[in-house]
């Protein structure tokens, strides 16, 4: 994937790139990180995995998204 395309995805308010595109409106759970990864559970049964060092950034972005939803 090109850097330009990744930048466009990251600029969208409702997605975050882990192993794939996670749409925030379908998140049903976020695990605490362990030494290997953390998981994001999606409605419909999907599960995405992130690196432990991505956890804080993901939570920050997710919380910001929640705060802007009114």
Buried (B, 14 or more C-beta within 10 A) or exposed (E): EEEEEEEEEEEEEBBBBBEEEBEBEEBEEBBEBEEEBBBBBBEEEEEBBBEEEBBEEBEEBBEEBEEEEE
